[in-house]
Amino acid sequence: MFDTLTERLNTVFKKLKGQGKITEENVREAMRQIRLSLLEADVHYKVVKSFVATVQEKAIGVEVLSSITPGQQIVKIVHDELVELLGTRHTQLRLTGVPPYPVLLVGLQGSGKTTTIAKLAHMLKQGGKHRPYLVPADVQRPAAIDQLTALAKQIHAPCYPSKTSDNPVRIAEKAIQEATRAGCDVVLIDTAGRLQVDEPLMAELQKIKEAVNPSDILLVVDAMTGQEAVKVAEAFNERLDLGGVILTKLDGDARGGAALSIKAVIDRPIKFVGIGEKIEDFEPFHPDRMASRILGMGDVLTLVEKAQEAFDQKQVEKFEKKLKKNSFTLEDFRDQLQQIRKMGSLESIMSMIPGMQKLKGKQNLQLDEKELVKVEAIINSMTRKERLNHAIINGSRRKRIARGSGTTVQDVNNLIKRYVQAKKMMKRFSKMGKRKNFGKGSFPFPV
C-alpha cells in the first residue's frame, strides 16, 4: 500500500538527518522533492501545490525541539498536514431518521461496488451492532444480482429477490418494506454502474435517491485509477451530493493519488477502504493512521483492533496456559497461523508494523501468502502424535509428511525449525512476564 510514495518520502527525510538546523535552503529542497514525489504519485496538482506551500510555510524558521532532529521536525509537520489533507478524523456511516436506514452505493462498473456492499454488511454485522439487508438494484448487469445474492448467503444476511425485468426504483422501494418486515435496520442498495459517467445513469440514480431518501450515499471508486477516480468523484458529487467515499483495491495502490486527492477536491470524507479480496479485507478509514502508514510509521492501533476481532478469547486463554506450561505444540502453531490469516493479507499486516516497510525495502523481503497455506498443509499431514510431540518426527516420518502435503523434506525441516524458534521465543516472553496483557490486543507471536 503506497509503497512507492512511502519509499520516495523516506528518501527525502533521510537527506535531512544530521542537519544542525532547519534552513530555508534545505526546507525548499525537501519541498521540491516532496512535490515531485506527490506528482509522481498521481496526486491532483492543485492539492500538491496547496500541500507543499502549507508545509513549507510551517517548516521555515520553526524552532527544533531539543528532543528531535530537524528531519524529524519536518516529518511531524508533513504528517500533521497529511492528516489534515486526508480528513482529520474518521467519519462514520450516516444513519439518521427512522430505521431501516437506506444507504445507496454508487459508482462505475469495475470499481468493486457489489463486493464492497457485502464487505460493508459483514462489518456492520460484527458484534451484532446492525442487521443489514442487501438489495441488488443493478438490473443492467444480470450477474450483479446473482453475485450479491451469493455474497449475502456467504455472510448470512437477507437479500431482496430482484429480477432483471424489475424497475430499479421499484426494487429499492419494495426492498425497504421487506427489510422492515425482516427486522433489519440498514438497507444497502447496489445500484447500476457504467463504464463512464453518463446522463441515463445519473437520471436513474437520482430517481432512486428521490424514492428512498437515503440516509447516506457512498461512492465506490478504484484507488488504483488515481486522478481518474477524483474526476469520477466530482461528477457523482455534483449530481447526487455524496455523503462519502469508499476506496477499493487500496492494497494494490503503490502511489496513493486518489486517497490523497479526493477529500481535498470534493470535500467529502473517505469513510472506508477495501484492502484485499476477502470479505474481511475492509476497514474504516482513519486519516491519522493512514498518514502514519504513508510515512512508514506503521499503524499499531488498527493492528491491535484486527487482532482483537480475529482472536477468540477462549483460545487466547488456552494459549496463555500452554505458554506457562511450555506446552506450545505444532497444533497450536497451526491454530495461531489460521487466526492471523483472519486479520487480512500478510502485506496489509506488515504495513501496520512500524519500520517494517523500511526493513522490507532493505532486505527485499517478499511476502507470500502461499507459504502459510504450505505450512498448514504440512502440519495437517502429520499424525496427532507428531503434532503434539515434534521430537518423534524422524527422517522417514518427514518423507511421509512431505509426500502427504505435496511439499519437500526441506520444507518440512524449515517448518519444524521455525516452530522450535517460535517456541523458544514464547518461553522467553513467558519468563519475562511480557504476556500479562495478552488477550487485550497483544499480538500472539512473530511469524
C-alpha positions in Angstrom: 0.0 0.0 0.0 1.6 3.3 -1.2 5.0 1.6 -1.3 6.4 3.8 -4.0 5.3 7.1 -2.3 6.5 5.9 1.1 9.9 5.0 -0.3 10.3 8.4 -2.0 9.2 10.4 1.0 11.6 8.4 3.3 14.4 9.2 0.9 13.7 12.9 1.2 13.6 12.7 5.1 16.8 10.7 5.2 18.7 13.5 3.5 17.5 15.9 6.2 19.0 13.8 9.0 22.1 15.2 10.6 21.3 18.8 9.7 22.2 21.2 12.5 19.2 23.3 12.0 16.3 23.8 9.6 17.2 26.4 7.0 15.2 27.9 4.1 17.6 26.2 1.7 17.2 22.6 2.9 13.4 23.1 3.5 12.9 24.4 -0.1 15.0 21.4 -1.4 13.0 19.0 0.6 9.7 20.6 -0.5 10.8 20.3 -4.1 11.4 16.6 -3.7 8.1 16.1 -1.9 6.3 18.0 -4.6 7.8 15.7 -7.3 7.0 12.6 -5.2 3.4 13.6 -4.8 3.0 14.5 -8.5 4.5 11.1 -9.5 2.0 9.5 -7.1 -0.7 11.0 -9.3 -2.0 13.4 -6.6 -4.1 16.2 -8.1 -1.7 19.1 -9.0 -3.8 21.7 -7.1 -3.7 19.6 -4.0 0.1 19.2 -4.3 0.6 22.9 -4.7 -1.5 23.8 -1.6 0.0 21.0 0.5 3.7 21.9 -0.3 3.0 25.6 0.3 1.5 24.9 3.7 4.3 22.6 4.8 7.0 25.0 3.7 5.4 27.9 5.5 5.2 25.9 8.7 8.7 24.4 8.4 10.8 27.5 7.6 12.0 29.2 10.7 10.4 26.7 13.1 12.3 26.1 16.3 13.6 22.5 16.6 12.7 20.8 19.9 15.7 19.6 21.8 14.5 16.0 21.7 14.2 15.7 18.0 16.3 16.4 14.9 15.4 18.8 12.1 14.5 15.9 9.9 12.1 14.6 12.4 10.6 18.0 12.9 9.7 18.2 9.2 8.4 14.6 9.2 6.0 15.7 12.0 4.9 18.7 10.0 4.3 16.6 6.9 2.5 14.0 9.0 0.1 16.6 10.5 -0.6 18.1 7.1 -1.3 14.7 5.6 -3.8 14.0 8.4 -5.5 17.4 7.5 -5.4 16.5 3.8 -7.0 13.1 4.4 -9.8 14.4 6.5 -8.6 14.9 10.1 -10.7 12.1 11.7 -12.7 9.0 10.8 -16.3 9.8 9.6 -18.8 7.1 10.3 -21.6 5.9 8.2 -24.5 8.3 8.4 -27.6 6.6 9.8 -30.3 9.1 10.6 -34.0 9.2 10.7 -36.3 6.2 11.3 -34.9 2.7 10.6 -34.4 0.9 8.3 -31.8 3.4 7.0 -31.4 3.2 3.2 -27.8 3.5 2.1 -27.0 3.9 -1.7 -23.7 2.6 -3.1 -22.9 4.2 -6.4 -20.0 4.0 -8.9 -18.8 2.9 -12.2 -18.5 -0.7 -13.4 -15.4 -2.4 -12.3 -14.9 -0.4 -9.1 -15.9 -3.3 -6.9 -19.2 -2.0 -5.8 -21.1 -5.3 -5.4 -18.3 -6.9 -3.4 -18.0 -3.8 -1.3 -21.6 -4.0 -0.3 -21.1 -7.5 1.1 -17.9 -6.3 2.9 -19.7 -3.3 4.5 -22.6 -5.6 5.5 -20.2 -8.0 7.1 -18.6 -5.2 9.1 -22.0 -3.8 10.2 -22.9 -7.3 11.5 -19.8 -7.6 13.6 -20.7 -7.8 17.3 -24.4 -7.7 16.5 -24.4 -4.0 16.0 -26.7 -3.9 13.0 -28.9 -6.1 10.8 -28.2 -5.2 7.2 -30.5 -6.0 4.3 -28.8 -6.3 0.8 -30.6 -5.1 -2.3 -29.4 -5.9 -5.9 -30.8 -2.9 -7.9 -28.4 -3.3 -10.8 -30.6 -4.8 -13.5 -28.3 -3.7 -16.3 -25.8 -6.4 -15.4 -27.6 -9.7 -14.7 -24.6 -11.2 -13.0 -24.7 -8.5 -10.3 -28.0 -9.9 -8.9 -26.6 -13.4 -8.7 -23.3 -12.2 -7.3 -24.9 -10.1 -4.5 -27.3 -13.0 -3.7 -24.4 -15.4 -3.4 -22.4 -13.0 -1.2 -25.4 -12.4 1.0 -25.6 -16.2 1.7 -21.9 -16.2 2.4 -22.3 -13.6 5.2 -25.7 -14.9 6.3 -27.6 -11.7 5.5 -31.0 -11.4 3.9 -31.2 -10.3 0.3 -34.1 -8.9 -1.8 -35.0 -11.3 -4.7 -34.6 -8.9 -7.6 -35.2 -9.8 -11.2 -33.6 -8.2 -14.3 -37.1 -7.4 -15.5 -37.8 -5.2 -12.4 -37.6 -1.5 -12.3 -34.6 -0.3 -10.1 -36.7 2.4 -8.3 -39.5 -0.1 -7.5 -36.9 -2.7 -6.3 -35.5 -0.1 -3.8 -38.9 0.9 -2.5 -40.1 -2.7 -2.1 -36.8 -3.8 -0.5 -37.2 -1.2 2.3 -40.7 -2.6 3.0 -39.3 -6.1 3.1 -36.3 -5.0 5.3 -38.8 -3.6 7.8 -40.7 -6.9 7.9 -37.5 -8.8 8.4 -36.5 -6.6 11.3 -33.4 -5.2 9.6 -32.1 -1.7 10.4 -29.8 -0.9 7.4 -30.7 -1.3 3.7 -27.6 -1.4 1.4 -28.6 -0.8 -2.2 -26.4 -1.9 -5.0 -27.1 0.5 -7.9 -26.2 0.1 -11.6 -22.8 1.3 -13.0 -21.5 2.2 -16.4 -18.1 2.2 -18.0 -18.2 6.0 -17.7 -20.4 8.7 -16.2 -23.5 9.3 -18.5 -26.9 11.0 -18.3 -29.1 7.8 -18.2 -27.0 6.5 -15.2 -27.3 9.7 -13.3 -31.0 10.1 -14.0 -31.7 6.6 -12.7 -29.7 7.2 -9.5 -31.5 10.5 -8.9 -34.8 8.7 -9.2 -33.8 6.1 -6.7 -32.5 8.8 -4.3 -35.8 10.7 -4.5 -37.8 7.5 -3.9 -36.0 6.2 -0.8 -34.5 9.4 0.6 -31.2 7.7 1.6 -29.5 8.2 4.9 -26.1 8.1 3.2 -24.8 7.9 -0.4 -21.4 6.3 -0.8 -19.3 6.5 -4.0 -17.2 3.4 -4.6 -14.0 4.1 -6.6 -11.0 2.1 -7.6 -8.0 3.6 -5.8 -5.6 2.4 -8.5 -7.1 4.8 -11.1 -5.5 7.8 -9.4 -6.7 11.2 -10.6 -9.4 9.5 -12.8 -11.0 8.5 -9.5 -11.1 12.1 -8.5 -12.8 13.1 -11.8 -15.4 10.4 -11.2 -16.0 11.6 -7.6 -16.5 15.2 -8.8 -19.1 14.1 -11.4 -21.1 11.9 -8.9 -20.9 14.5 -6.1 -22.2 17.3 -8.4 -25.4 15.3 -9.2 -26.0 13.3 -6.0 -24.4 15.2 -3.2 -22.4 12.3 -1.8 -22.1 11.5 1.9 -18.7 9.9 1.5 -16.3 7.7 -0.5 -15.2 4.1 -0.3 -11.8 3.4 -1.9 -11.3 -0.2 -3.2 -8.1 -2.1 -4.1 -6.1 0.1 -1.8 -3.8 -2.9 -1.2 -2.6 -2.7 -4.8 -2.2 1.1 -4.9 1.6 1.9 -4.7 1.1 5.6 -5.4 -1.8 7.0 -3.4 -3.1 9.7 -5.8 -6.8 9.0 -5.2 -6.6 8.7 -1.4 -4.6 12.0 -1.1 -6.8 14.0 -3.6 -10.4 13.1 -3.1 -11.2 14.8 0.2 -9.4 18.0 -0.8 -11.1 18.2 -4.2 -14.8 17.3 -3.4 -14.8 18.0 0.4 -16.3 14.6 1.1 -14.7 12.1 3.5 -13.2 8.7 2.7 -15.2 6.5 5.1 -14.0 3.0 4.3 -11.3 1.2 2.3 -11.0 -2.2 0.7 -7.6 -3.8 1.2 -8.0 -7.2 -0.4 -10.3 -9.8 -1.9 -11.6 -11.4 1.2 -14.9 -10.3 2.9 -12.8 -9.3 6.0 -10.4 -7.1 4.0 -12.3 -4.0 4.7 -11.7 -1.3 7.3 -12.8 2.2 8.5 -10.6 5.0 7.1 -8.7 6.8 9.8 -6.7 9.8 8.4 -4.1 9.8 11.2 -3.4 6.1 10.9 -3.2 6.3 7.1 -0.8 9.2 7.3 1.4 7.1 9.6 1.4 4.2 7.1 2.3 6.6 4.2 5.3 7.8 6.1 6.4 4.2 7.0 5.4 4.6 10.7 3.0 1.7 10.7 -0.5 1.5 12.2 -0.4 -0.2 15.6 -4.0 0.8 16.6 -5.5 -0.9 13.5 -3.3 -3.9 14.0 -4.5 -4.3 17.6 -8.1 -3.9 16.6 -7.8 -6.6 14.0 -6.1 -8.9 16.5 -8.9 -8.3 19.0 -11.5 -9.2 16.3 -9.6 -12.2 14.9 -8.6 -14.0 18.2 -11.1 -15.9 20.1 -10.9 -15.0 23.9 -11.2 -18.7 24.9 -8.4 -19.7 22.6 -6.2 -16.8 23.9 -6.7 -18.0 27.5 -5.9 -21.6 26.5 -2.8 -20.4 24.6 -1.6 -18.5 27.7 -1.9 -21.6 29.9 0.1 -23.6 27.3 2.8 -20.9 27.3 3.1 -21.0 31.1 3.5 -24.8 31.0 5.8 -24.6 27.9 3.5 -27.0 26.0 3.1 -25.0 22.8 2.6 -27.7 20.1 2.6 -27.7 16.3 -1.2 -27.9 16.6 -1.1 -24.6 18.4 1.3 -23.2 15.9 -1.2 -24.0 13.1 -4.2 -22.7 15.0 -2.4 -19.4 15.6 -1.5 -19.1 11.9 -5.1 -19.6 11.0 -6.1 -16.8 13.4 -3.5 -14.5 11.9 -4.8 -15.1 8.4 -8.2 -13.9 9.5 -6.6 -10.5 10.1 -6.1 -9.9 6.4 -3.2 -10.4 3.9 0.4 -10.6 5.1 1.1 -7.4 3.1 -1.5 -5.4 5.0 -0.5 -6.7 8.4 3.2 -5.9 7.7 2.3 -2.4 6.6 0.9 -1.8 10.1 4.1 -2.7 11.9 6.4 0.3 12.4 9.6 0.1 10.4 8.6 -2.9 8.5 8.3 -1.1 5.2 11.9 0.1 5.6 13.1 -3.4 6.5 11.2 -4.8 3.6 12.9 -2.4 1.2 16.4 -3.1 2.6 16.2 -6.9 2.6 14.0 -7.1 -0.5 11.5 -9.1 1.7 8.8 -10.9 -0.3 5.6 -11.8 1.5 4.0 -14.9 0.0 0.5 -15.9 1.2 1.2 -19.4 -0.3 3.8 -20.0 2.4 1.1 -20.0 5.1 -1.0 -22.4 3.0 2.0 -24.7 2.7 2.6 -24.6 6.5 -1.0 -25.6 7.2 -0.7 -28.4 4.6 2.4 -29.8 6.3 1.0 -29.7 9.8 -2.3 -31.3 8.6 -0.3 -34.1 7.0 1.1 -35.1 10.4 -0.5 -37.5 12.8 -1.9 -36.1 16.1 1.0 -37.6 18.0 3.5 -35.8 15.7 1.7 -32.5 16.1 1.8 -32.9 19.9 5.4 -34.0 20.1 7.7 -32.8 17.2 10.7 -34.8 18.7 9.3 -38.1 17.3 9.4 -36.8 13.7 12.4 -38.7 12.3 13.7 -38.9 8.7 11.1 -41.5 7.5 8.2 -39.5 9.0 9.4 -36.3 7.4 9.4 -38.0 4.0 5.9 -39.3 4.6 4.7 -35.8 5.7 6.3 -34.2 2.7 4.5 -36.6 0.3 1.2 -36.1 2.0 1.4 -32.3 1.9 2.8 -32.1 -1.7 5.9 -30.4 -0.4 9.6 -31.3 0.1 11.5 -32.7 3.1 13.4 -29.4 3.2 10.0 -27.6 3.6 9.2 -29.9 6.5 12.6 -29.3 8.1 12.2 -25.5 7.7 8.8 -25.5 9.3 10.0 -27.5 12.3 13.0 -25.2 12.7 10.7 -22.1 12.7 8.4 -23.8 15.2 11.2 -24.6 17.6 12.4 -21.0 17.3 8.9 -19.6 18.0 8.6 -22.0 21.0 11.9 -20.7 22.5 10.8 -17.1 22.0 7.4 -17.8 23.6 9.2 -19.4 26.6 11.4 -16.3 27.0 8.4 -14.0 26.8 6.6 -16.1 29.4 9.6 -15.9 31.8 10.0 -12.1 31.3 6.3 -11.5 32.1 5.7 -9.9 28.7 2.3 -11.5 28.3 0.4 -10.0 31.2 -2.0 -8.1 28.9 -2.3 -10.8 26.3 -5.9 -11.0 25.0 -6.4 -7.3 25.3 -4.9 -6.6 22.0 -1.4 -8.1 22.1 -0.1 -9.9 19.0 0.2 -13.6 19.5 3.7 -14.4 18.2 6.0 -13.4 15.4 5.8 -15.4 12.3 
